[in-house]
């Protein structure tokens, strides 16, 4: 009796049984769609994690670099020295 489905264009033969079968099919379709969505989300996440040269962005990121105060002073002094040389050369020209 569960094999009885309505004839196309005529309407359901047994409305209660037809509605029951439709709800079961709807649940199965919904479950399949959710599984497909999960697969697509995983594929999108995998593609977003890869750069154009094929290397994962996570593998190339180094995080924040910490520099000591002494290192910052050395770099600043070197930069001041470069700017002084540039200005001196500009005045001479």
TAHU-V966999 format. One record per backbone hydrogen bond with DSSP energy under -1.0 kcal/mol. CO is the residue of the C=O (numbers start at 1). NH is the residue of the N-H. Records with the same first field share a line. If there is no record, write none. Layout:
BEGIN
CO->NH / NH
END
This chain:
BEGIN
1->4
7->10 / 11
14->18
15->19
16->20
17->21
18->22
19->23
20->24
21->25
22->26
23->27
24->28
25->29
26->30
27->31
28->32
29->33
30->34
31->35
32->36
33->37
34->38
35->39
36->40
37->41
38->42
39->43
40->44
41->45
42->46
43->47
44->48
45->49
47->50
49->57
51->54
55->51
56->60
57->61
68->72
69->73
70->74
71->75
72->76
73->77
74->78
75->79
76->80
77->81
78->82
79->83
80->84
81->85
82->86
83->87
84->88
85->89
86->90
87->91
88->92
89->93
END
